[in-house]
Amino acid sequence: TRISAMHPKHVVVDLSRLTMIASLAVGQLLQMLRGIKNRGGRMTIAAPTPEVRDVLVRCRMHDLVPFVASIEEATGR
């Protein structure tokens, strides 16, 4: 992906405004995660809504990437 091609050390994905997530979007997140990890970076999911969090947990994303309650928590600010 374009983001992983930039070689970021840490990507925070803010899902606070998402009310649902389709399987295609979950696949895109996984593809982005692979690209970031392959280049030595890491990704954090920030503020997923309960509905989106449930879908991501069912897909076992929480085993691959940490979920945190806020962007501030993800960035350490």
Disulfide bonds with the S-S distance in Angstrom:
none
